[in-house]
Every structure is written in structure tokens, then in C-alpha cells.
Amino acid sequence: MKDILLEQIRKTEKLQRSLFYSTDKNPFHCTNELYELLKHAITKKEPFSMVRLGDGEGRVLAYPNLFNKDIFLNQVLTYQFGSSVVEELKRIFGDDYLQPSMTRLQSLILEAIKNADIIGAPSWLHFRDSINDTNIIPQAAQSVCLTTIEASVEKSVPIFDHFIFKPFHKEGLFNQLLKGLDQLTVISHTDITDQIASHFNLPKCDHIRIPGHQSFMQSGEFHYPTLYPEIESKINVERKGDVFLVAAGYLGKHYCNIIKKKGGIGIDIGSIFDGWAGKGRPDATANKAHLLKGSRTLYIHMGHHKTGTTSLQWSLKQSEHQLADSGVNFLTSNGSGNSSELISVTAHRSHIVAKPQKSFYELIANAKQGNAVISAEHLSFIEDEKEIEELFNFSKKYFDDVKIICYLRRQDKLAISLKQQAAKQPFYGASPSSAICGHDSDSVMPKFTFTLLNYLDFKSKIEKWRAIFGNQNVVLRIYDKKVLVDGCVCKDFSSILRLKKPLKSLKINEGLGVVKTKVKHFLLETKAPREIVSYVDELSFNDSNYTLVNKELRLPNILSKFYEDNTTLDLDKDLLACLNSPNVHTYMEPARAIAEITLEILNEAKQNKSIEIDKYKKVVEAYL
């Protein structure tokens, strides 16, 4: 086999120079010539295609000759599309999948080559190293590209080095090439259209997503043989001469061909895109000079608590790959997506002290290139302007823009829900919600304290964040189905991030139910032994087993003051109407005394689990 490969390489020694646009200078020095040809095509707005060929395409074009089956399988199909693609190939082509799958892929690339107006291929620059066991296969594959061009392409078609876009970018020629475009479409694994639009000063940049190369993006999707027809159908040339930049591996050649057929201009830029995005094969991302220095935005989601935060955080965590494809990094240190664990919170006599820890700041400092989002509802506890200012100054070291996203909720509903959350705690004061709301079991509304007042005082809180981050950088939303996008906090948050595909809707952190919530508050309020609290935590309560009555909540007078303050938040009238809704809050209560229900549970605990209840039972009986 080695002799065959050597012979293949030797017979292209002349072609390594003679095929190319200029034979009298270094191929990397032909950037201006390429620019003139591309600019002419864009100016004329005529259908046009430029494709690039490397050793990967060379292996495909060689099939079924030159290499053995293992190379076609492992260095072509599974290398780019992942090892699990084998089962998908069998599903579509049958057990003898190699021949039909390789032939189809080869035909797509070959047609793109024959229809191209400019081709990039390996010049003599890529054959300079002495042949050895490591490079003989890549060099032989590169040489196949040259023999294919000689046999299939008219001599008038300009041939440039397939890595020409590296010096092209370095010389700033992409800026000149794209200057004046009113629209650009990018076909790639990651959406960095914001950075591209910013860097090249474009009014509009669209994106068509493809599954990434399996060597660095395990998406579980099959670009080939399954998804490429769907991606092909998304190529919409609205106007003749619309420009598309394509970075899509083997199938990128095919997409450029389709773009030309539909009247557009397809330019296969390949791995230079990985350099722009800072995401891709190591050889493509190693040169940080290629990284687009577009503006970066950090989105800090600060809560409040009980505004769908848990559902949103889980959705963000489960959508990390989707976010990354859109150029957004989700910053988190755990599996839940909630970074509140990195905010130290201390309950004092009359107030809460909250402070981001060093590890919270490290997440921001270590964020990958692109935009980023972090979620920590404990940030809504911060009252000290110095902490807010420190967060602002630190974030601005790494990001051009910092947006604070804050969800508000009608104060009485927020207080009630926060108290329900407190019922989930194992002991009194175990969480900030427990410290703020207490565990009074007589009312669904927590007792009004100075600490609770500070937490619900949106006006004072938002004024502090706006004074430091700027009014335009503090985004206020109302947690109410009437004004959330599609009634869902996950979709609403997606609209703030400007995601083309919304986050998955999740509903997590459901309440304990009416009866269990009341029982837990009673246990925590009366300092029940841990064993009893743990027993009740594990019990499954069904509210339908109890008689419940509907009640209306008599609201504290202080809420009318909040309603006045809320009008100063500069909210849209629909948002303000939800926040200051005059509707009476109704809720369900057990018809029986909660101490009576608790006593029944204690007797069950003694009978079923042999838990000692006699001493605590006296406390419960005192409430009967």
C-alpha cells in the first residue's frame, strides 16, 4: 500500500505548482488576486461558488481506491460525523453501508467541484515535509484533490491554496470584501452572528446551524446522512447575489453548490470560522489572532426568588449546547445551574447581608469567548451599593456590556410563595427564606418585619442597581403568565437573550401542597425534633384527603405603599398592571386545626416508624 501512496504523491509533483493561480510566487501571497475575484462576483451579484479541498475531501474523492476500508470508515465517516453514525448509516443504506454512503458523499463533493468558480486546494506548501509513516496518508489524500481538479475542472477556473483565508483574514481583506453588504448568511456549527455583524459592521447577519465536527462537538445529531437535506432546504436566497459564508466540513462544498444553483454566492471559508468563533479543532483555534473581537455581553439573572428561577436554571443547564451554538456560554459550577451557592448570605437581626464569593467572580473571569449568562437569585438579597459596584467593575473587565435581568412579582404573592418555600427547610433559619419569613402557621402571609420590608422594596433595590449599571442595562420583567412570552419564564428569558430557538420549558420546584406546607411550618415554628421533621419530609401528602376551604387574604396596609413605589419603576403599562393588580389573593386552608392534623401524623410516626413522639406531643396538644 505504501508504494501505491508514494506513486500517487509523485505523479502530482508538477501539479502542486502548475495548477495554481500564480506559479511564480508563494500561494499565500495571492490574497489580493483572490479578493479581486470575490469582490467582482459580489459586485456583479451573479451566482457564484468557491469551494476548498483538503486531505479529508481527498479521502472521499479517492473512494474506493488507494485506501483501505478502515481509512474510509475511521478517517472519513466516523471522524467527522461520530462513531454512532455507523448505526444511522446502516438504518439508511443497510448493513453494506460503506459503498453507498461513500459514493453519495463523493458525488455531492464532485458535483460541487465541477460547478465551482474558484477552488482552494493543497499547493506545494503542504507537500514540503519529507514523507513518513505519519504524513503519507494525508499527503496522498491531498494529491487526490489535485488529480481530481486536473481531470474534472476547466483550466480557466482559478485555483488557490486551500488555507488562503488565513493570510486573507490577517490582511483585513474580509473587512473590505464584506463592506457595504446589507445582509449576510453564515452556515456553521456555532452562531456568532452578533460578533460577525459587529466586527464587519453589517446591519444584518443570519445563521443556519449545522451539527459540529464530532471531534469537538458531540451533538448526537447526524449531519450526514440524515440532516443535510433539511439544512439544504433552509438555504433561502431572497435576492440574486446574496452572500453566504459556509463552514460545514465535507458538506460545505455541497451547500456552496446549492447556494449558487439558487442564485446566491457561496464562499467556503472552512476552518477560519473556527478561529473566529474560538471553537473548533485545536489546529484551527490555536491562533488567537483570528478570534473576532466583537462586543461581549454578560447577562446576570438576579432573581427574584419564586419567579420561576429553578425551572429557568435547569432549562439553561440542559440547554448548554444549544446556548453554545448561539454564542452564549452558561456559567455555572453545579448540575442545577443555580449559582446562588456562590453568594454568601447571612441573616442578621433586621437585615440580610449578601456578598458574591471569589468563586462567583472566577466563573465570570474564566468565561469562554462570546456572550455569557449566569443565574443566582441570592443576588436579589444584596443591599450594599459597594457590593453592586464591585460586581459591575469586575464584570466590565471581561465584558463590553453587562445586563441585569430581574423578575418581579406582586409583593404579597412573592412573600406568600417565599414562605411556602421556607416550609421545605429542615429547621428554623436553615435558609434565607426561613430567616425572612419565619414559620407562623396561622397565616399564609409571613409576619411583616423590617427584613421582609427590605426584600420586597423593589423601588430602593432597583434604584441601586440602575445607579451603577445604568437604567438601560437593568431589564425588568414581571413574573405573571399574562405578560411572559407564551406564559413561560423560559421562553421569556430566551427573548431577552435573543435566542432563535427558545429554551426548553420546564416546571420544577413545585410546592409541597396546602396541608404539608402548613404542617411543616407548624413543626418548624414549634422547634420539632429533627427525626419528626425528617419523617414528615418523606411523607407524601394528598390534599384531596382533607377538607379544604377557600379564603381571601386580608393584605397588610404596607402593600399599598409598595403599589405607589412600583409606579416609579418605569414599567410598561401592561407590566405595571400585573405588578399592581388589585385582585384579592385567594388561597386554600385545611378546615381542621393544623395541630389536630399534626397530632394524627405523630401517632402514625410512632406506629409505623417507632419514632419517639411523647414529649413533643405535649407541645402540639398545647395548640388544640
CORKA-V297316 format. One line per field, one symbol per residue. burial: 1 if it has 9 or more other ideal C-beta (glycine too) atoms within 8 Angstrom, else 0. Layout:
BEGIN
burial: ???
END
This chain:
BEGIN
burial: 000011011001001110111100001101101110111011000011111111111111111000100011111111111000110111011000110111111101111110110111111011100000000110111111111111001000111111111111100011011100101111111111111111110100111101111100100001111111001100101001111111110111111111110111111111111111111110011000011101011111111111111111111110110111111111110001111101101010001111111001101110100111111111111110001111110110011011111111111111111111111010010011111111110000110010111111111011011101100011111111001110011111111110100110110000011111111111111101000111110000101001010000100000100110110010100011011100001010110001111110111011000010100110111010
END
